[in-house]
Amino acid sequence: MAYRTKGDTWPLGAAVMALTGAITLVIVISIVLVLLGANTHNTLANGIHDLGAWFVTPFRNLFPQPNPKQNVLLNWGIGAVVYFVVGGTIARLVGR
């Protein structure tokens, strides 16, 4: 029987947290690209934005705002927080 110390993590919990962090990072970068008015004809910027938009589909018009940038900041920001909290909780439960 293997004994674990307080700092130990299980690989599955670490993998879930890494995936959660990557998804949250994509969403945050997408928000920044929208707020800074990134060129939508740039393949990299467009790809990151499309991926972020796909992840936040359930949150897209949760609280509609008249300004499109405010709409993205609020709704996509909520999506990023939800992904991070839920993913972190799942990672903790799996990593026990």
DRENSE-674790 format. One record per atom (N, C-alpha, C): residue number from 1; residue in one letter; atom name; x, z, y. Coordinates in nm, 3 decimals. Example, Ala and Ser with C-alpha at 12.3 -4.5 7.8 and 13.67 -1.06 7.14 Angstrom:
n	res	atom	X	Z	Y
1	a	N	1.319	0.780	-0.569
1	a	CA	1.230	0.780	-0.450
1	a	C	1.320	0.780	-0.330
2	s	N	1.285	0.708	-0.225
2	s	CA	1.367	0.714	-0.106
2	s	C	1.290	0.787	0.003
***
This chain:
n	res	atom	X	Z	Y
1	m	N	0.084	0.000	-0.117
1	m	CA	0.000	0.000	0.000
1	m	C	0.089	0.000	0.124
2	a	N	0.060	-0.090	0.213
2	a	CA	0.139	-0.101	0.336
2	a	C	0.078	-0.013	0.444
3	y	N	0.163	0.062	0.508
3	y	CA	0.117	0.145	0.618
3	y	C	0.144	0.074	0.749
4	r	N	0.051	0.086	0.839
4	r	CA	0.064	0.020	0.969
4	r	C	0.087	0.125	1.076
5	t	N	0.166	0.089	1.171
5	t	CA	0.183	0.174	1.287
5	t	C	0.092	0.125	1.398
6	k	N	0.087	0.196	1.506
6	k	CA	-0.004	0.162	1.616
6	k	C	0.025	0.024	1.675
7	g	N	0.148	-0.020	1.680
7	g	CA	0.184	-0.147	1.741
7	g	C	0.169	-0.268	1.651
8	d	N	0.140	-0.245	1.523
8	d	CA	0.127	-0.357	1.430
8	d	C	0.000	-0.437	1.456
9	t	N	0.009	-0.567	1.432
9	t	CA	-0.111	-0.651	1.438
9	t	C	-0.114	-0.739	1.313
10	w	N	-0.231	-0.776	1.273
10	w	CA	-0.246	-0.867	1.161
10	w	C	-0.239	-1.009	1.214
11	p	N	-0.187	-1.100	1.134
11	p	CA	-0.171	-1.239	1.181
11	p	C	-0.302	-1.305	1.222
12	l	N	-0.412	-1.275	1.154
12	l	CA	-0.539	-1.338	1.189
12	l	C	-0.587	-1.290	1.325
13	g	N	-0.572	-1.163	1.354
13	g	CA	-0.610	-1.111	1.486
13	g	C	-0.525	-1.172	1.597
14	a	N	-0.397	-1.189	1.569
14	a	CA	-0.307	-1.252	1.667
14	a	C	-0.343	-1.398	1.687
15	a	N	-0.381	-1.467	1.581
15	a	CA	-0.421	-1.607	1.592
15	a	C	-0.549	-1.622	1.673
16	v	N	-0.645	-1.533	1.650
16	v	CA	-0.770	-1.537	1.727
16	v	C	-0.741	-1.511	1.874
17	m	N	-0.654	-1.416	1.904
17	m	CA	-0.621	-1.387	2.043
17	m	C	-0.546	-1.502	2.108
18	a	N	-0.459	-1.569	2.033
18	a	CA	-0.388	-1.685	2.088
18	a	C	-0.484	-1.798	2.119
19	l	N	-0.579	-1.824	2.029
19	l	CA	-0.679	-1.928	2.052
19	l	C	-0.767	-1.893	2.172
20	t	N	-0.806	-1.768	2.181
20	t	CA	-0.887	-1.723	2.294
20	t	C	-0.811	-1.739	2.425
21	g	N	-0.685	-1.703	2.425
21	g	CA	-0.603	-1.718	2.544
21	g	C	-0.587	-1.863	2.585
22	a	N	-0.570	-1.952	2.486
22	a	CA	-0.555	-2.095	2.516
22	a	C	-0.683	-2.152	2.575
23	i	N	-0.798	-2.116	2.519
23	i	CA	-0.926	-2.164	2.572
23	i	C	-0.947	-2.113	2.713
24	t	N	-0.921	-1.985	2.735
24	t	CA	-0.937	-1.927	2.869
24	t	C	-0.843	-1.994	2.968
25	l	N	-0.721	-2.022	2.927
25	l	CA	-0.625	-2.088	3.014
25	l	C	-0.672	-2.229	3.052
26	v	N	-0.725	-2.302	2.957
26	v	CA	-0.777	-2.437	2.987
26	v	C	-0.890	-2.429	3.088
27	i	N	-0.980	-2.332	3.072
27	i	CA	-1.092	-2.318	3.165
27	i	C	-1.041	-2.282	3.304
28	v	N	-0.947	-2.190	3.313
28	v	CA	-0.894	-2.148	3.444
28	v	C	-0.819	-2.264	3.512
29	i	N	-0.740	-2.338	3.435
29	i	CA	-0.671	-2.453	3.493
29	i	C	-0.772	-2.557	3.541
30	s	N	-0.880	-2.577	3.466
30	s	CA	-0.985	-2.670	3.508
30	s	C	-1.049	-2.626	3.639
31	i	N	-1.074	-2.498	3.652
31	i	CA	-1.131	-2.444	3.777
31	i	C	-1.036	-2.472	3.893
32	v	N	-0.908	-2.444	3.874
32	v	CA	-0.809	-2.466	3.979
32	v	C	-0.802	-2.614	4.016
33	l	N	-0.806	-2.702	3.917
33	l	CA	-0.804	-2.845	3.946
33	l	C	-0.923	-2.888	4.030
34	v	N	-1.039	-2.835	4.000
34	v	CA	-1.159	-2.869	4.079
34	v	C	-1.146	-2.814	4.220
35	l	N	-1.103	-2.689	4.232
35	l	CA	-1.092	-2.628	4.365
35	l	C	-0.989	-2.697	4.453
36	l	N	-0.883	-2.747	4.392
36	l	CA	-0.778	-2.815	4.469
36	l	C	-0.808	-2.963	4.489
37	g	N	-0.915	-3.012	4.428
37	g	CA	-0.952	-3.152	4.443
37	g	C	-0.856	-3.246	4.375
38	a	N	-0.820	-3.216	4.252
38	a	CA	-0.724	-3.299	4.178
38	a	C	-0.777	-3.441	4.160
39	n	N	-0.685	-3.535	4.151
39	n	CA	-0.718	-3.675	4.133
39	n	C	-0.782	-3.695	3.995
40	t	N	-0.906	-3.739	3.991
40	t	CA	-0.977	-3.756	3.864
40	t	C	-0.931	-3.879	3.788
41	h	N	-0.853	-3.966	3.851
41	h	CA	-0.799	-4.083	3.783
41	h	C	-0.670	-4.051	3.707
42	n	N	-0.616	-3.932	3.729
42	n	CA	-0.498	-3.887	3.656
42	n	C	-0.541	-3.849	3.514
43	t	N	-0.477	-3.907	3.415
43	t	CA	-0.516	-3.886	3.275
43	t	C	-0.505	-3.740	3.233
44	l	N	-0.397	-3.673	3.271
44	l	CA	-0.377	-3.534	3.232
44	l	C	-0.482	-3.444	3.298
45	a	N	-0.500	-3.459	3.428
45	a	CA	-0.598	-3.377	3.499
45	a	C	-0.738	-3.402	3.446
46	n	N	-0.770	-3.527	3.420
46	n	CA	-0.903	-3.561	3.369
46	n	C	-0.924	-3.504	3.228
47	g	N	-0.822	-3.510	3.144
47	g	CA	-0.832	-3.455	3.009
47	g	C	-0.852	-3.305	3.008
48	i	N	-0.776	-3.235	3.092
48	i	CA	-0.790	-3.089	3.101
48	i	C	-0.928	-3.054	3.154
49	h	N	-0.974	-3.127	3.255
49	h	CA	-1.106	-3.101	3.312
49	h	C	-1.216	-3.125	3.209
50	d	N	-1.207	-3.234	3.135
50	d	CA	-1.308	-3.265	3.033
50	d	C	-1.311	-3.159	2.923
51	l	N	-1.193	-3.113	2.881
51	l	CA	-1.187	-3.010	2.778
51	l	C	-1.246	-2.879	2.830
52	g	N	-1.211	-2.842	2.953
52	g	CA	-1.269	-2.721	3.012
52	g	C	-1.419	-2.733	3.028
53	a	N	-1.466	-2.851	3.068
53	a	CA	-1.611	-2.872	3.083
53	a	C	-1.682	-2.859	2.949
54	w	N	-1.619	-2.905	2.842
54	w	CA	-1.680	-2.893	2.711
54	w	C	-1.692	-2.746	2.668
55	f	N	-1.588	-2.667	2.695
55	f	CA	-1.591	-2.525	2.657
55	f	C	-1.697	-2.448	2.735
56	v	N	-1.722	-2.483	2.859
56	v	CA	-1.816	-2.406	2.941
56	v	C	-1.955	-2.468	2.946
57	t	N	-1.986	-2.556	2.855
57	t	CA	-2.118	-2.620	2.854
57	t	C	-2.233	-2.519	2.860
58	p	N	-2.231	-2.408	2.785
58	p	CA	-2.344	-2.313	2.794
58	p	C	-2.353	-2.242	2.930
59	f	N	-2.246	-2.243	3.008
59	f	CA	-2.243	-2.170	3.134
59	f	C	-2.251	-2.262	3.256
60	r	N	-2.266	-2.392	3.233
60	r	CA	-2.251	-2.492	3.339
60	r	C	-2.341	-2.465	3.461
61	n	N	-2.468	-2.441	3.442
61	n	CA	-2.559	-2.414	3.555
61	n	C	-2.630	-2.281	3.537
62	l	N	-2.555	-2.182	3.499
62	l	CA	-2.611	-2.049	3.479
62	l	C	-2.666	-1.993	3.610
63	f	N	-2.587	-2.001	3.714
63	f	CA	-2.628	-1.961	3.849
63	f	C	-2.599	-2.078	3.943
64	p	N	-2.693	-2.170	3.961
64	p	CA	-2.667	-2.288	4.044
64	p	C	-2.632	-2.252	4.188
65	q	N	-2.533	-2.320	4.242
65	q	CA	-2.488	-2.301	4.380
65	q	C	-2.498	-2.435	4.452
66	p	N	-2.524	-2.432	4.583
66	p	CA	-2.536	-2.558	4.657
66	p	C	-2.403	-2.634	4.669
67	n	N	-2.293	-2.562	4.679
67	n	CA	-2.161	-2.623	4.690
67	n	C	-2.106	-2.645	4.549
68	p	N	-2.069	-2.768	4.514
68	p	CA	-2.018	-2.794	4.377
68	p	C	-1.895	-2.712	4.340
69	k	N	-1.807	-2.687	4.435
69	k	CA	-1.687	-2.608	4.404
69	k	C	-1.724	-2.462	4.377
70	q	N	-1.818	-2.409	4.453
70	q	CA	-1.865	-2.273	4.427
70	q	C	-1.935	-2.264	4.293
71	n	N	-2.009	-2.369	4.260
71	n	CA	-2.079	-2.374	4.132
71	n	C	-1.979	-2.367	4.016
72	v	N	-1.872	-2.445	4.024
72	v	CA	-1.768	-2.443	3.920
72	v	C	-1.699	-2.308	3.917
73	l	N	-1.663	-2.256	4.032
73	l	CA	-1.593	-2.128	4.037
73	l	C	-1.676	-2.017	3.975
74	l	N	-1.802	-2.007	4.010
74	l	CA	-1.886	-1.898	3.960
74	l	C	-1.919	-1.916	3.812
75	n	N	-1.977	-2.029	3.777
75	n	CA	-2.026	-2.048	3.640
75	n	C	-1.913	-2.064	3.539
76	w	N	-1.812	-2.143	3.572
76	w	CA	-1.700	-2.159	3.479
76	w	C	-1.618	-2.031	3.472
77	g	N	-1.610	-1.958	3.584
77	g	CA	-1.540	-1.829	3.583
77	g	C	-1.608	-1.730	3.491
78	i	N	-1.742	-1.729	3.494
78	i	CA	-1.817	-1.642	3.401
78	i	C	-1.787	-1.684	3.257
79	g	N	-1.784	-1.814	3.233
79	g	CA	-1.753	-1.863	3.099
79	g	C	-1.615	-1.820	3.054
80	a	N	-1.516	-1.826	3.141
80	a	CA	-1.381	-1.784	3.106
80	a	C	-1.376	-1.635	3.072
81	v	N	-1.446	-1.554	3.150
81	v	CA	-1.449	-1.410	3.124
81	v	C	-1.518	-1.380	2.991
82	v	N	-1.629	-1.449	2.965
82	v	CA	-1.701	-1.427	2.839
82	v	C	-1.614	-1.467	2.719
83	y	N	-1.548	-1.583	2.727
83	y	CA	-1.459	-1.624	2.619
83	y	C	-1.351	-1.519	2.596
84	f	N	-1.291	-1.470	2.704
84	f	CA	-1.181	-1.374	2.692
84	f	C	-1.228	-1.242	2.631
85	v	N	-1.341	-1.191	2.678
85	v	CA	-1.391	-1.062	2.628
85	v	C	-1.437	-1.074	2.483
86	v	N	-1.516	-1.176	2.453
86	v	CA	-1.565	-1.192	2.316
86	v	C	-1.450	-1.222	2.220
87	g	N	-1.359	-1.309	2.259
87	g	CA	-1.245	-1.340	2.174
87	g	C	-1.156	-1.220	2.152
88	g	N	-1.134	-1.141	2.257
88	g	CA	-1.054	-1.020	2.243
88	g	C	-1.119	-0.918	2.152
89	t	N	-1.251	-0.906	2.161
89	t	CA	-1.323	-0.814	2.074
89	t	C	-1.315	-0.859	1.929
90	i	N	-1.334	-0.988	1.905
90	i	CA	-1.323	-1.040	1.769
90	i	C	-1.181	-1.021	1.716
91	a	N	-1.082	-1.046	1.799
91	a	CA	-0.942	-1.028	1.757
91	a	C	-0.915	-0.883	1.720
92	r	N	-0.971	-0.790	1.795
92	r	CA	-0.950	-0.648	1.762
92	r	C	-1.018	-0.611	1.632
93	l	N	-1.139	-0.666	1.611
93	l	CA	-1.210	-0.634	1.487
93	l	C	-1.141	-0.695	1.366
94	v	N	-1.091	-0.817	1.379
94	v	CA	-1.024	-0.885	1.269
94	v	C	-0.886	-0.823	1.245
95	g	N	-0.822	-0.779	1.351
95	g	CA	-0.685	-0.728	1.340
95	g	C	-0.673	-0.586	1.289
96	r	N	-0.783	-0.526	1.254
96	r	CA	-0.775	-0.387	1.205
96	r	C	-0.727	-0.378	1.065
***
